[in-house]
Amino acid sequence: MLVELVTTGSELLLGEITNYNSAYLSKKLNEIGYSVIYHTTVGDNPQRMEEALKVALSRVDLVITTGGLGPTQGDMTKIIGARLMGMPLVYDDAIAESVRQWVCIHHGGAAMTENQKRQAMVPQGAVLFDNGAGTAPGVAMQQGGKTLVHLPGPPTEMRWMYENRLKPWLLQTFGSQGCIASRYIKIYDLGEAFIEEQLMDLVQGQSNPTLAMYARPGFVEVRLTARADREDQARELLAPLEQEVRRRLAGQIVTFDDDTMAHVLGNIVRQGGYSVSAAESCTGGLVGSLITDVPGASDYFRGSAGTYCNEMKEKILGVSHDTLETYTAVSAQTAAEMADGSRRLYGTDLAVSTTGIAGPGGGTPDQPVGLVYTGISGPWGTVTHRDVYHGGRAEVKRRAALRAIYYLVHYVVNHTKKA
């Protein structure tokens, strides 16, 4: 079954919010074999929205929209969809009562407003999906061999409705279309061109499964994808290709699927019985945040010292005043003393530090914007790394934090291999 996802809302086109809905739905629909072949985003303009939905319905079997089901005048998706499908809107007492109860529970007994009653207007003859995470109901309409589904725009509501209402309805109505399974391998220490060189013959000879590469912030992702009738069959098809890719990338530190480098760190320090801490300047606590995104990080992570100014580097971490005067805060020497100071402060086996210039100002020819020094301190001595990251302030911080964790993993893996 061919699917088009239509996300609605001018806020998406203006860049005010990120469109997470299309990525989520594409992934979930692929898992049950539904082929998403188009993504369309359209603003809150009736004429353009109607044109976008007409085009979508002309070229795929199933169109799923997100957004535009709320109570305000800008929420027009349901109205336009009902008109295109020839299904007049009617007032539904059960939906109205559901909205009233939600408003009463979540807004301290407030009465339902007139515009909230608009959410009880639904296409006559449509399948309705109640909303366990909000007020706007979902809608599924079928006409002339085409199916148009409306889901709410807020990601929490959309995901709840997909998992609890739309997915079961799709499987009951159309059945599973097979399975599209993917395996994601993330590589942190090789560029896209070098990886392609090692894997090009696999790319050129692909059919099912397929292989593709994507440059991501801080790593390159290799995606392996297979289609089969069942998930276990798809995974079987993936296994030989994954084994061959692993063989060619032997020696590289990688992560798989949704795991991050922080997951790898957690696994190796648990195995070694090591404790970990951090000292951060330019990353402002992001290293600690990424490490503690992993459940159970409290087993090994003691804390991160946010020492953004020189005074705190000296007072909290014991960085030498002479070091700061001679080499500046953005230097290998300061990064090394910060990492050593974090180990002393927290009494840990391992520590990682970051100090640099996140921008957009503050750079010089010798110390450009994006320059970051990372320090690693542990039982095998203290080492530092110098990198220059490109991008805006937030991207520099994120790249530096991801790389810092990678360097810590690399430090432990290299020394424990030698042992």
VODODREN-519068 format. One line per field, with one value per residue (C-alpha): residue in three letters; x, y, z; residue number from 0. Coordinates in nm, 4 decimals. Example, Ala and Ser with C-alpha at 12.3 -4.5 7.8 and 13.67 -1.06 7.14 Angstrom:
# residues 2
type = (Ala/Ser)
X = (1.2300/1.3670)
Y = (-0.4500/-0.1060)
Z = (0.7800/0.7140)
seq = (0/1)
***
This chain:
# residues 419
type = (Met/Leu/Val/Glu/Leu/Val/Thr/Thr/Gly/Ser/Glu/Leu/Leu/Leu/Gly/Glu/Ile/Thr/Asn/Tyr/Asn/Ser/Ala/Tyr/Leu/Ser/Lys/Lys/Leu/Asn/Glu/Ile/Gly/Tyr/Ser/Val/Ile/Tyr/His/Thr/Thr/Val/Gly/Asp/Asn/Pro/Gln/Arg/Met/Glu/Glu/Ala/Leu/Lys/Val/Ala/Leu/Ser/Arg/Val/Asp/Leu/Val/Ile/Thr/Thr/Gly/Gly/Leu/Gly/Pro/Thr/Gln/Gly/Asp/Met/Thr/Lys/Ile/Ile/Gly/Ala/Arg/Leu/Met/Gly/Met/Pro/Leu/Val/Tyr/Asp/Asp/Ala/Ile/Ala/Glu/Ser/Val/Arg/Gln/Trp/Val/Cys/Ile/His/His/Gly/Gly/Ala/Ala/Met/Thr/Glu/Asn/Gln/Lys/Arg/Gln/Ala/Met/Val/Pro/Gln/Gly/Ala/Val/Leu/Phe/Asp/Asn/Gly/Ala/Gly/Thr/Ala/Pro/Gly/Val/Ala/Met/Gln/Gln/Gly/Gly/Lys/Thr/Leu/Val/His/Leu/Pro/Gly/Pro/Pro/Thr/Glu/Met/Arg/Trp/Met/Tyr/Glu/Asn/Arg/Leu/Lys/Pro/Trp/Leu/Leu/Gln/Thr/Phe/Gly/Ser/Gln/Gly/Cys/Ile/Ala/Ser/Arg/Tyr/Ile/Lys/Ile/Tyr/Asp/Leu/Gly/Glu/Ala/Phe/Ile/Glu/Glu/Gln/Leu/Met/Asp/Leu/Val/Gln/Gly/Gln/Ser/Asn/Pro/Thr/Leu/Ala/Met/Tyr/Ala/Arg/Pro/Gly/Phe/Val/Glu/Val/Arg/Leu/Thr/Ala/Arg/Ala/Asp/Arg/Glu/Asp/Gln/Ala/Arg/Glu/Leu/Leu/Ala/Pro/Leu/Glu/Gln/Glu/Val/Arg/Arg/Arg/Leu/Ala/Gly/Gln/Ile/Val/Thr/Phe/Asp/Asp/Asp/Thr/Met/Ala/His/Val/Leu/Gly/Asn/Ile/Val/Arg/Gln/Gly/Gly/Tyr/Ser/Val/Ser/Ala/Ala/Glu/Ser/Cys/Thr/Gly/Gly/Leu/Val/Gly/Ser/Leu/Ile/Thr/Asp/Val/Pro/Gly/Ala/Ser/Asp/Tyr/Phe/Arg/Gly/Ser/Ala/Gly/Thr/Tyr/Cys/Asn/Glu/Met/Lys/Glu/Lys/Ile/Leu/Gly/Val/Ser/His/Asp/Thr/Leu/Glu/Thr/Tyr/Thr/Ala/Val/Ser/Ala/Gln/Thr/Ala/Ala/Glu/Met/Ala/Asp/Gly/Ser/Arg/Arg/Leu/Tyr/Gly/Thr/Asp/Leu/Ala/Val/Ser/Thr/Thr/Gly/Ile/Ala/Gly/Pro/Gly/Gly/Gly/Thr/Pro/Asp/Gln/Pro/Val/Gly/Leu/Val/Tyr/Thr/Gly/Ile/Ser/Gly/Pro/Trp/Gly/Thr/Val/Thr/His/Arg/Asp/Val/Tyr/His/Gly/Gly/Arg/Ala/Glu/Val/Lys/Arg/Arg/Ala/Ala/Leu/Arg/Ala/Ile/Tyr/Tyr/Leu/Val/His/Tyr/Val/Val/Asn/His/Thr/Lys/Lys/Ala)
X = (0.0000/0.1357/0.1116/0.1528/0.1950/0.0587/0.1603/-0.0407/0.0353/0.2057/0.4249/0.6027/0.6760/0.7958/1.0407/0.8825/0.8522/1.0270/0.8266/0.8744/0.5404/0.6456/0.9606/0.7657/0.4822/0.7193/0.9123/0.6027/0.4239/0.7335/0.7318/0.3982/0.4995/0.3197/0.5364/0.5539/0.6561/0.5718/0.5962/0.4055/0.3821/0.1175/0.0287/-0.3043/-0.4382/-0.7673/-0.6965/-0.3410/-0.4460/-0.7252/-0.4837/-0.2280/-0.4871/-0.6265/-0.2800/-0.2065/-0.5329/-0.4633/-0.1296/-0.1455/-0.3884/-0.3698/-0.3249/-0.2564/-0.2638/-0.1466/-0.2586/-0.5516/-0.8079/-0.8198/-1.0915/-0.9610/-1.0433/-0.7011/-0.7832/-0.9326/-0.7937/-1.1041/-1.3366/-1.1434/-1.0963/-1.4681/-1.5535/-1.3078/-1.4436/-1.8065/-1.8940/-2.0845/-1.9909/-2.2391/-2.2448/-2.1546/-2.2895/-2.0476/-1.7444/-1.8848/-1.9210/-1.5679/-1.4315/-1.6371/-1.5015/-1.1425/-1.1809/-1.3397/-1.0626/-0.7646/-0.8824/-1.0217/-1.3886/-1.3995/-1.6935/-1.6398/-1.6134/-1.8094/-1.5035/-1.4197/-1.7590/-1.6275/-1.4246/-1.7525/-1.8266/-1.7196/-1.7625/-2.0839/-2.0089/-1.6406/-1.4593/-1.3787/-1.0757/-1.1121/-0.8168/-0.6721/-0.4107/-0.6139/-0.9485/-0.9447/-1.0721/-0.9058/-1.0983/-1.0741/-1.2741/-1.2959/-1.4318/-1.3661/-1.0813/-0.9013/-0.8517/-0.7991/-0.7012/-0.6746/-0.4600/-0.4004/-0.0857/0.0644/0.3216/0.2071/-0.1535/-0.0566/0.1627/-0.1006/-0.3635/-0.1429/-0.0421/-0.3804/-0.6277/-0.4921/-0.2465/-0.5041/-0.7585/-0.5146/-0.4238/-0.7892/-0.8964/-0.6058/-0.3934/-0.0180/0.1607/0.4639/0.7554/1.0258/1.3044/1.6124/1.9392/2.1316/2.5079/2.6617/3.0329/3.2160/3.5739/3.5513/3.4204/3.1411/3.3824/3.6093/3.3116/3.1683/3.5045/3.4906/3.1257/3.0728/3.0518/2.7742/2.5857/2.6198/2.5132/2.2140/1.8563/1.6959/1.8380/1.9607/2.2381/2.2594/2.4836/2.3958/2.6142/2.4803/2.6092/2.9137/2.8861/2.7980/2.4977/2.4825/2.1265/2.0571/1.6963/1.5116/1.1511/0.9785/0.6420/0.7363/0.9826/1.1821/1.2257/1.3385/1.5898/1.7187/1.7806/1.9661/2.1958/2.4537/2.4824/2.5264/2.7927/2.9834/2.9610/3.0833/3.3777/3.4798/3.4479/3.6278/3.8193/3.5802/3.3752/3.0133/2.6631/2.3502/1.9948/1.8757/2.1778/2.4104/2.7773/2.6585/2.5057/2.8417/3.0120/2.7672/2.8291/3.2081/3.2406/2.9953/3.2004/3.5221/3.3718/3.4751/3.3197/3.2931/3.2728/3.2962/3.4118/3.2512/3.3028/3.1826/2.9346/2.7576/2.6486/2.5562/2.8100/2.6507/2.3052/2.3872/2.5457/2.2430/2.0016/2.0937/1.8809/2.0920/2.3691/2.3669/2.5483/2.8690/2.8266/2.9078/2.8490/2.9661/3.1270/3.0084/3.3036/3.2231/3.4537/3.8234/3.7622/3.5538/3.8065/4.0611/3.8417/3.6451/3.8787/4.2162/4.3268/4.6509/4.6291/4.9589/4.8118/4.5162/4.7405/4.9992/4.7876/4.4328/4.1178/4.0909/4.3965/4.5104/4.6787/4.3559/4.1515/4.3979/4.3922/4.0113/3.9855/4.2344/4.0478/3.7172/3.8669/3.9900/3.6650/3.4387/3.6816/3.6265/3.8306/3.7660/3.6874/3.6214/3.6497/3.5557/3.6734/3.6377/3.4734/3.1128/3.0577/2.9237/3.1842/3.5109/3.7218/4.0693/4.2997/4.4766/4.1599/3.8740/3.5068/3.4312/3.7695/3.7228/3.9783/3.8694/4.0584/4.0440/4.1901/4.2098/4.4318/4.6379/4.7269/4.5752/4.5305/4.3799/4.2187/4.1817/3.8870/3.7300/3.3547/3.1481/2.7952/2.6049/2.6542/2.4094/2.5581/2.9160/2.8124/2.6323/2.9122/3.1685/2.9670/2.9099/3.2769/3.3861/3.1958/3.3424/3.6946/3.6283/3.5039/3.8037/4.0415/3.8982/3.8660/4.2207/4.3786/4.1718/4.2530/4.6234/4.5731)
Y = (0.0000/0.3416/0.6189/0.9960/1.1910/1.5463/1.7628/2.0819/2.4099/2.7349/2.7048/2.4122/2.6140/2.9099/2.6861/2.7635/2.3939/2.0808/1.8244/1.5103/1.3589/1.2555/1.0795/0.8914/0.7821/0.6794/0.4555/0.3007/0.2430/0.0805/-0.1655/-0.3031/-0.2902/0.0286/0.2194/0.5915/0.7474/1.1167/1.3747/1.7002/2.0019/2.2671/2.5819/2.6978/2.8150/2.6529/2.6613/2.5267/2.2615/2.1413/2.1258/1.9311/1.6767/1.6365/1.5636/1.3202/1.1301/1.1061/0.9278/0.7017/0.4627/0.6084/0.9715/1.0492/1.4085/1.5490/1.8820/2.1142/1.9285/2.1744/2.4230/2.7433/2.9017/2.7991/2.4308/2.3481/2.0060/1.8114/2.0522/2.0348/1.6582/1.5983/1.8145/1.6303/1.2919/1.4026/1.3438/1.6324/1.7336/1.6448/1.7111/1.4068/1.4134/1.1450/1.3406/1.6593/1.4877/1.3494/1.7002/1.8438/1.5874/1.6491/2.0237/1.9743/1.7415/1.9293/2.2870/2.2875/2.2422/2.5116/2.4973/2.3966/2.7020/2.7460/2.6942/2.3701/2.2409/2.2535/1.9431/1.7502/1.8213/1.5042/1.3654/1.1643/0.7944/0.8277/0.6020/0.8050/0.7570/0.8865/1.0816/0.9482/1.2235/1.5308/1.6505/1.6352/1.2997/1.1296/1.0499/0.7843/0.8254/0.5846/0.6683/0.5316/0.3067/0.5906/0.6354/0.9696/0.9712/1.2781/1.2632/1.5456/1.7551/1.7605/1.4757/1.3226/1.3021/1.1799/0.8993/0.7854/0.7764/0.5915/0.3194/0.2746/0.3482/0.3887/0.0984/-0.1580/-0.0160/-0.0358/-0.3951/-0.4912/-0.3083/-0.3735/-0.6282/-0.6264/-0.5383/-0.7366/-0.5898/-0.3382/-0.3870/-0.1704/-0.1925/0.1287/0.1281/0.4564/0.5133/0.7912/0.7886/0.7614/1.0114/0.9315/0.9123/0.6577/0.4429/0.4529/0.3392/0.0312/-0.0474/0.0733/-0.2746/-0.3611/-0.0436/-0.1151/-0.4777/-0.4200/-0.5349/-0.6714/-0.5884/-0.2386/-0.0243/0.3541/0.6063/0.9368/1.2052/1.2929/1.5454/1.3754/1.0408/0.8610/0.6306/0.3187/0.1943/-0.1661/-0.2325/-0.5473/-0.6225/-0.9550/-1.0978/-1.1182/-0.9395/-1.2534/-1.3118/-0.9537/-0.9857/-1.3076/-1.1223/-0.8474/-1.0773/-1.1679/-0.8051/-0.6810/-0.9440/-0.8325/-0.4634/-0.5440/-0.7378/-0.4460/-0.1965/-0.4148/-0.2036/0.0899/0.1843/0.1833/0.1926/0.0200/0.1402/0.3742/0.3208/0.6181/0.6461/0.7073/0.3563/0.2141/0.4070/0.2667/-0.0888/-0.0718/0.1081/-0.1327/-0.4252/-0.2693/-0.1505/0.2103/0.5295/0.8389/1.2175/1.5242/1.8859/2.1158/2.4661/2.5246/2.2339/2.3760/2.0421/1.8679/1.5859/1.5024/1.5302/1.2841/1.0374/1.0504/0.9960/0.6283/0.4525/0.3322/0.5889/0.6551/0.3213/0.4751/0.8507/1.0737/1.4195/1.7004/2.0251/2.3179/2.5568/2.8185/3.0921/3.0796/3.1499/2.8329/2.6298/2.7275/2.7053/2.3890/2.1899/2.3170/2.4341/2.6275/3.0059/2.9972/2.7530/2.9809/3.2869/3.1206/2.8983/3.0465/2.8579/2.7162/2.4952/2.1358/2.2169/2.3519/2.0589/1.8153/1.9887/2.0089/1.6336/1.5601/1.7999/1.6276/1.2923/1.4405/1.6268/1.3268/1.0479/0.8715/0.6329/0.8227/1.1827/1.3810/1.7581/2.0120/2.3688/2.5750/2.8546/2.7727/3.1075/3.2929/3.5457/3.5172/3.3560/3.4604/3.3359/3.1133/3.0111/3.0016/2.9688/2.5989/2.5127/2.2628/2.0774/1.7533/1.6048/1.2430/1.1431/0.7878/0.5112/0.5140/0.8810/1.2011/1.2719/1.5623/1.6076/1.9188/1.9622/2.2482/2.2021/2.3883/2.5161/2.7410/2.7590/2.4776/2.2471/2.3097/2.2284/1.9106/1.7887/1.8560/1.6709/1.3675/1.3586/1.3894/1.0731/0.8991/0.9953/0.8558/0.5272/0.5156/0.5719/0.2817/0.0412/0.1019/0.0506/-0.2491/-0.4169/-0.3781/-0.5246)
Z = (0.0000/-0.1021/0.1567/0.1581/0.4813/0.4775/0.7713/0.8062/0.9780/0.8785/1.1886/1.0190/0.7052/0.9118/1.0969/1.4334/1.5228/1.4004/1.2045/1.4127/1.3065/0.9556/1.0800/1.3460/1.1164/0.8358/1.0709/1.2257/0.8942/0.7458/1.0340/0.9077/0.5418/0.4341/0.1842/0.2568/-0.0768/-0.0260/0.2514/0.1977/0.4270/0.3657/0.5573/0.6970/0.3628/0.2503/-0.1230/-0.0973/0.1536/-0.0746/-0.3690/-0.1631/-0.0493/-0.4028/-0.5391/-0.2566/-0.3068/-0.6803/-0.6422/-0.3362/-0.1682/0.1831/0.2856/0.6522/0.7732/1.1042/1.2431/1.1916/1.4053/1.6967/1.7956/1.6354/1.2982/1.1646/1.2198/0.8813/0.7821/0.8832/0.7019/0.3752/0.3973/0.4518/0.1508/-0.0749/0.0357/-0.0044/0.3616/0.5286/0.8831/1.1565/1.5303/1.7413/2.0967/2.2211/2.0968/2.2500/2.5881/2.5632/2.4961/2.7809/3.0271/2.9152/2.9609/3.3028/3.4253/3.2827/3.3268/3.6777/3.5982/3.3277/3.0907/2.7276/2.5013/2.1797/1.9598/2.1437/2.0341/1.6770/1.7564/1.7824/1.4149/1.2314/0.8770/0.8482/0.8060/0.9022/1.1459/1.4573/1.6832/2.0368/2.1722/2.4961/2.5111/2.4118/2.2808/1.8993/1.7677/1.4735/1.1566/0.8828/0.5612/0.2673/-0.0758/-0.4245/-0.3165/-0.1387/0.2344/0.4067/0.7741/0.9974/1.3134/1.5638/1.5268/1.8801/1.8758/2.2057/2.0853/1.7395/1.8750/2.1232/1.8514/1.6054/1.8505/2.0160/1.7371/1.3847/1.3745/1.4980/1.2495/0.9570/1.0389/1.0744/0.7571/0.5206/0.7038/0.7325/0.4086/0.5153/0.7053/0.6240/0.8787/0.9148/1.1037/1.1720/1.2259/1.3453/1.2829/1.4672/1.3448/0.9653/0.7116/0.4665/0.1710/0.3455/0.4473/0.0957/-0.0407/0.1815/0.1098/-0.2509/-0.4067/-0.1575/-0.2556/-0.6274/-0.5952/-0.3686/-0.4288/-0.1128/0.1371/0.0534/0.2018/0.2286/0.4079/0.5726/0.7300/1.0762/1.3319/1.4812/1.2992/0.9757/0.9732/0.7562/0.7092/0.6106/0.5036/0.3991/0.3017/0.3682/0.4682/0.8347/1.0591/1.1355/0.7612/0.7063/0.9919/0.8335/0.5084/0.6958/0.8934/0.6200/0.5032/0.8595/0.9205/0.6103/0.7032/1.0554/0.9076/0.6886/0.9726/1.2253/1.4751/1.4543/1.7593/1.6463/1.7878/1.6597/1.6026/1.8807/2.1038/2.1467/2.2369/2.5929/2.5878/2.4777/2.7576/3.0109/2.8947/2.9033/3.2367/3.3984/3.2695/3.4000/3.7266/3.6554/3.7853/3.5636/3.6043/3.3826/3.3864/3.1333/3.0099/2.6516/2.6552/2.9606/3.1106/2.7854/2.8350/3.1689/3.0161/2.7367/2.9793/3.2104/2.9198/2.9639/3.2266/3.5178/3.4632/3.8384/3.8768/3.7388/3.6783/3.9764/3.8284/3.6043/3.7230/3.5137/3.5366/3.2784/3.4069/3.4923/3.8602/3.8952/3.6977/3.9609/4.2719/4.1932/3.9707/4.0839/3.7398/3.7850/3.7570/3.5683/3.3158/3.2495/3.2207/3.0000/2.7759/2.8207/2.9154/2.5631/2.5535/2.5807/2.9128/3.0658/2.9325/3.0902/3.4297/3.4197/3.3625/3.6395/3.8689/3.8006/3.8998/4.2271/4.2948/4.2437/4.3332/4.0012/3.7912/3.4678/3.3789/3.0624/3.0160/2.7483/2.6970/2.3826/2.1857/2.0920/1.9191/1.7410/1.8677/2.0578/1.7877/1.6755/1.3984/1.6527/1.8331/1.5799/1.6658/1.7054/1.8579/2.1424/2.3528/2.5186/2.8110/2.9268/3.2633/3.3913/3.5258/3.2029/3.2197/3.0792/2.7078/2.5148/2.1731/1.9582/1.7188/1.5264/1.4791/1.2218/1.2645/1.5015/1.8761/1.9594/1.6959/1.8142/2.1716/2.0690/1.8423/2.1138/2.3779/2.1538/2.0604/2.4223/2.5136/2.2088/2.3161/2.6642/2.5157/2.2817/2.5757/2.7759/2.4811/2.3572/2.6978/2.7999/2.4638/2.5378/2.8839)
seq = (0/1/2/3/4/5/6/7/8/9/10/11/12/13/14/15/16/17/18/19/20/21/22/23/24/25/26/27/28/29/30/31/32/33/34/35/36/37/38/39/40/41/42/43/44/45/46/47/48/49/50/51/52/53/54/55/56/57/58/59/60/61/62/63/64/65/66/67/68/69/70/71/72/73/74/75/76/77/78/79/80/81/82/83/84/85/86/87/88/89/90/91/92/93/94/95/96/97/98/99/100/101/102/103/104/105/106/107/108/109/110/111/112/113/114/115/116/117/118/119/120/121/122/123/124/125/126/127/128/129/130/131/132/133/134/135/136/137/138/139/140/141/142/143/144/145/146/147/148/149/150/151/152/153/154/155/156/157/158/159/160/161/162/163/164/165/166/167/168/169/170/171/172/173/174/175/176/177/178/179/180/181/182/183/184/185/186/187/188/189/190/191/192/193/194/195/196/197/198/199/200/201/202/203/204/205/206/207/208/209/210/211/212/213/214/215/216/217/218/219/220/221/222/223/224/225/226/227/228/229/230/231/232/233/234/235/236/237/238/239/240/241/242/243/244/245/246/247/248/249/250/251/252/253/254/255/256/257/258/259/260/261/262/263/264/265/266/267/268/269/270/271/272/273/274/275/276/277/278/279/280/281/282/283/284/285/286/287/288/289/290/291/292/293/294/295/296/297/298/299/300/301/302/303/304/305/306/307/308/309/310/311/312/313/314/315/316/317/318/319/320/321/322/323/324/325/326/327/328/329/330/331/332/333/334/335/336/337/338/339/340/341/342/343/344/345/346/347/348/349/350/351/352/353/354/355/356/357/358/359/360/361/362/363/364/365/366/367/368/369/370/371/372/373/374/375/376/377/378/379/380/381/382/383/384/385/386/387/388/389/390/391/392/393/394/395/396/397/398/399/400/401/402/403/404/405/406/407/408/409/410/411/412/413/414/415/416/417/418)
***
